[in-house]
Amino acid sequence: MVFDRRSDVLAEFEDIEIDTVDRYQGRDKDCVLITLVRSNADQQIGALLKDWRRANVAFTRAKKKLVIVGSVKTFSFFPLYSTLFELLTSKDWIYKMPQSY
């Protein structure tokens, strides 16, 4: 099932917002879940995810908890993300999913 910010399915969860990074400019939330949904053999992430300003907005909106879902293998090829993943690895904050997922 696909959810968007207008979905009636999420109506009972008033405190949950689903939106793009651009709509969170200047706003903070207790918990932010970011999906970096690029994973491919060519290690291409697209222009949107290469923009450090948008990444900065996304990564700095969480007050208490930030959850990032994505492919470390794909994103490690880009300096912005490789530095982040080095930090997360050094803190043992990366959970690796089993290959079956």
Disulfide bonds with the S-S distance in Angstrom:
none
